[in-house]
Structure formats: C-alpha cells, structure tokens
Amino acid sequence: MIAAIWVILVAWGFAAYATLEPSGSGFTRGSNRISAFLGWQFAALLAAGVADAFRPAGKDAGLTYWLSRIPLWLSGGFFSLLAIFLAGLLVYAWLGGE
C-alpha cells in the first residue's frame, strides 16, 4: 500500500512539473516548477522511508523484504545524486569556473 502511495507521489511530481505554468522573470523563471517537482519527490522519499521502516523482518520475509527497499533506493539515490551535483557545482564556482 505504501509503495502505491510512493508511485503516486513520484508521478504527481512529474505531472506538477509538466503542467505548471512557469512564473517569475529572468533567471528565476520556472523555478516554481522545479520547487513543486522537488517537493513531491521529497514527499515520495518520506513515503519510501515509511515503507522501509515497516518492511517485514526475519528470515521468512524473503522477496518482500527486498522489494520494500526499492522505493527508498530510488528516491534516496535521486536526492543523493542531486546533492552531489549541487556540491560539485559549488566547488566548480568556488574554484573560479565561469
């Protein structure tokens, strides 16, 4: 059930990004779309964390144990890559990039 909520939240993030009209002007134009996308993806990460917290334990869990971890790996991996990208961008700017 929680995995279905995770899928809905991820899909809602993509739908929000695709359907929102960009607002703002200049450099910040469209940042409302990005913030809506990241907000829904963060909500999906929270749902994935809940799914992982309530996963079945013990040696009888089997395949269900690993399947309940996939949403956390995907959402957590997305935010990890985003953090690495932003850190790299900050280092690039600090070292005198253009």
Secondary structure, DSSP 8 states (H G I E B T S, - for coil): -HHHHHHHHHHHHHHHHHHS---SSGGGTTHHHHHHHHHHHHHHHHHHHHHHHT---STT-THHHHHTTHHHHHHHHHHHHHHHHHHHHHHHHHTT--
